[in-house]
Amino acid sequence: MKGAESIFIDKKAKIGVLMLHGFTSTPFQFREVAEYLAQKKYTVFAPLIAGHGTTPADLAKTTIEEWKKSVEDAYLKLKRSVQKIIIVGNSFGGNLAFYLARRFPESTVAVISLGTPVKIRFQKIIKIRYYLYGWMKKYYRKPRRIYKIDYTDMADEVTYPLIPIKSLMRFFQFIREETIPNLRSVKAPVLVMHASVDPVVHPGSAIYIYENLGSSCKRIYWLNAREHIITDKERRREVVEKALQFIEEIIRNHQKKQ
């Protein structure tokens, strides 16, 4: 897909920012944020996660283990250029970010979670649908209401309009088996950011994540917004400013301990 390429900006910095895009999306959603963080002298890497950026059929073939390996490889690639890493996860990228924070605790400085799901809106209805007709249909078409509400400016997104049923099942499986039972094992500082009226991910997800994290340093920040993708052009400045404030505070505290 045009525009789905990974983003890597090497500033020869000690600290890098790994930016993980959402389910069915691409690094394209991070392009302005990545450039801004690079201006602040952070090395930035926004990889393309396995199964994304090509066709929905490719995503359907991709397993949870391949998603994990994809982000692990990205983390290690960035680690070769920096000493410490801050992980930013957008939507399902946040679930993968929490996985990496447990996988690489020594080099992970902090996690910033943007609209990360534990429960999505209309989840029961969606699950009933894919169990009822999943054996007949291969793909779930994203509801038009989502595009209307969340993707009014499609220039901000390079994403699949269809979700493979198999991949949707794996999405829920990852949350159920990987994210929910392991949040208390995440010890890195975490900033949880979420739209007050998210049309895709239930805002209760942010509360659940915040309350169940094992980190002694955690914050939750609500944006007065009705979008799921809070890095869009309307909220981007607010998101970046809050994220940078958190990052700089964590770095200062980290340096004092050394």
Residue pairs with C-beta under 8 A, 6 or more apart in sequence:
1 26
1 53
1 54
1 158
2 158
3 26
3 28
3 158
4 26
4 27
4 28
4 48
4 52
4 53
4 54
4 158
5 27
5 48
5 53
6 27
6 45
6 46
6 47
6 48
7 19
7 27
7 30
7 31
7 34
7 44
7 45
7 46
8 44
8 45
8 46
9 34
9 35
9 38
9 43
9 44
9 45
10 43
10 81
11 38
11 41
11 42
11 43
11 44
12 43
12 81
13 41
13 42
13 43
13 82
14 82
14 83
14 84
15 42
15 43
15 82
15 83
15 84
15 85
15 86
15 109
15 251
16 42
16 43
16 44
16 45
16 78
16 79
16 81
16 82
16 84
16 85
16 86
17 34
17 37
17 42
17 43
17 44
17 45
17 85
17 86
17 87
17 88
18 45
18 46
18 47
18 74
18 75
18 78
18 85
18 86
18 87
18 88
18 97
18 100
19 27
19 30
19 33
19 34
19 44
19 45
19 46
19 88
19 89
19 90
19 93
20 46
20 47
20 49
20 71
20 74
20 87
20 88
20 89
20 90
20 93
20 94
20 96
20 97
21 27
21 28
21 29
21 30
21 46
21 48
21 49
21 52
21 90
21 91
21 93
22 29
22 90
22 91
22 92
22 93
22 115
22 159
22 229
23 91
23 92
23 163
23 167
23 171
24 52
24 56
24 59
24 142
24 159
24 160
24 163
24 167
25 52
25 90
25 91
25 157
25 158
25 159
25 160
26 48
26 52
26 53
26 158
26 159
27 34
27 46
27 47
27 48
28 157
28 158
29 90
29 156
29 157
29 158
29 159
29 229
29 231
30 46
30 88
30 90
30 231
31 46
32 231
32 233
32 236
33 231
33 236
33 239
33 240
34 44
34 46
36 240
37 44
37 240
37 244
38 44
40 244
42 86
43 78
43 81
43 82
45 74
45 77
45 78
47 70
47 71
47 73
47 74
47 77
49 67
49 70
49 71
49 93
49 96
50 62
50 66
50 67
50 69
50 70
51 58
51 59
51 60
51 61
51 62
51 66
51 67
51 167
52 58
52 59
52 160
53 158
55 160
56 139
56 160
56 162
56 163
56 164
56 167
57 164
59 160
59 163
59 164
59 167
60 138
60 164
60 165
60 166
60 167
62 167
63 170
64 170
64 173
64 174
64 178
67 96
67 170
67 174
68 96
68 99
71 96
71 99
71 100
72 100
72 103
75 85
75 87
75 100
75 103
75 104
78 85
79 85
79 104
79 107
83 107
84 107
84 108
84 109
84 254
85 104
85 107
85 108
85 109
86 108
86 109
86 110
86 111
86 112
86 247
86 250
87 97
87 100
87 101
87 108
87 110
87 111
87 112
88 97
88 111
88 112
88 114
88 243
89 95
89 96
89 97
89 98
89 111
89 112
89 113
89 114
89 116
90 114
90 115
90 229
90 231
91 114
91 115
91 116
91 117
91 200
91 201
91 228
91 229
92 116
92 117
92 171
92 174
93 114
93 116
94 111
94 113
94 114
94 115
94 116
94 117
95 116
95 117
95 174
95 175
95 178
95 179
97 111
97 112
97 113
97 116
98 111
98 113
98 116
98 179
98 182
98 183
98 186
99 178
99 179
99 182
100 108
101 108
101 111
101 186
101 187
101 188
101 190
102 182
102 185
102 186
105 187
105 188
108 188
109 188
109 189
109 247
109 250
109 251
109 254
110 188
110 189
110 190
110 191
110 246
110 247
110 250
111 186
111 188
111 189
111 190
111 191
112 190
112 191
112 193
112 243
112 246
112 247
113 190
113 191
113 192
113 193
113 206
113 209
114 193
114 194
114 230
114 231
114 239
115 193
115 194
115 195
115 198
115 200
115 201
115 206
115 228
115 229
115 230
116 192
116 194
116 201
116 205
116 206
116 209
117 175
117 200
117 201
117 202
117 205
118 175
118 179
118 180
118 202
118 204
118 205
118 208
118 209
119 201
119 202
119 204
119 205
119 208
120 126
120 200
120 201
120 202
120 205
121 198
121 199
121 200
121 201
121 202
123 202
126 140
126 168
127 172
129 140
130 140
130 165
130 168
130 169
134 165
134 169
137 165
138 164
138 165
138 166
139 162
139 163
139 164
139 165
140 162
140 163
140 164
140 165
140 168
141 161
141 162
141 163
142 161
142 162
142 163
145 199
146 199
146 200
146 228
147 154
147 161
149 199
149 226
149 227
150 199
150 200
150 227
150 228
150 229
151 157
151 159
151 229
153 232
153 233
156 229
156 232
156 233
157 229
180 212
183 209
183 212
183 213
183 214
184 212
184 213
184 214
185 214
186 213
186 214
186 215
187 214
187 215
187 216
188 215
189 215
189 217
189 218
189 246
189 250
190 209
190 210
190 213
190 215
190 217
190 218
190 219
191 218
191 219
191 220
191 221
191 242
191 243
191 246
192 206
192 209
192 210
192 218
192 219
192 220
192 221
193 206
193 220
193 221
193 222
193 223
193 230
193 239
193 242
193 243
194 201
194 203
194 205
194 206
194 220
194 221
194 222
194 223
194 230
195 203
195 222
195 223
195 225
195 226
195 227
195 228
195 230
195 235
196 203
196 222
196 223
196 224
196 225
196 226
197 203
197 225
197 226
198 225
198 226
198 227
198 228
199 226
199 227
199 228
200 228
201 228
203 222
206 220
206 222
207 220
210 218
210 220
217 250
217 253
219 246
221 242
223 230
223 235
223 238
223 239
225 234
225 235
227 234
227 235
230 239
231 239
